[in-house]
């Protein structure tokens, strides 16, 4: 299973990547390093929510999640507001 969270419209857009049972964030946007997490146990239940810590004003905007398995794929867009 592959779960990719990214910021559409940004040149280097990767926020978090989970692939082949591991987080693979070597190409992650620098400002997100150490601040993102997927709860792996929740993936088994169909929950691919991204947990973002130490939220900053610059985190506001659209995020897209792309999920792919061997037999299907789906995507969703979320508009995050920081107050």
N, C-alpha and C positions, 0 to 999 in steps of 0.2 A: 504494500500500500504506500502511496505517496500523498503527502499533504503539504501543500505549498501556500504560504501566506505571503502576499506581496503588496506593494503600493503601486497601483496602475499609474502610468504617466511619469514615473521617476526613472531616470537612466539606470541606476543600480537600485533595483526595487525589492530585492529579497528581504523579507522581514523574518521568516522562519521556514525551514525545510525539514520535514520528517520523511525519510525514505528508507526502505528495507529495514524497518524496525529500529532505526537510529535517527537522532537529530543530526543534521549535516549542515551546519551553519558557517562553513568557511567563507562563503560568498555573501554573507549577511551584511546589510547596511551597518556601517560602523556604529552609528548612534543607537542601534538596538542590541548590541553585544551584551550578553548577560542579563537582559531584561525580558526575554521572551521564553515562553514555556508552553508545551502541549502536555496535557495529562494523558500519558500513554494508556492507562487503564480505561479512560473514558473513550478512547478511540474504538475499543472493542464494542462499546455501546452506541457507536455512531456519533459521538460528540467530538468534533474537531476544533473546539473553541481555543482561541489563542489567549493566553494569560500574559498581560503586559504589566510589568512593575515599574516603579519610579516614573510614572507618567509625566510627560512634558507637553508644553503647548504645541511643540512641533509634531507631536504624535497625532494631532487632529487631522482628519481627512478620510478618504476612502481607502479601504483595505479589501483585497480580493482573496478568497480562499479557493484553491483548486484541489480537488480530491480525485485520485485515480487508483483503481484496483485492476486486477486482471480482467474483470468482466464488466466494469462500468466506470463512469466518471461523472462528476458534478462540480458546480462552482456556485459561489455566492459572493455578493458584495455587501460590505458593511460600512456605514458612515459613522465614524467615531468622532464624538464631540468632547472636548476637554473644557471643563469649567472650574 
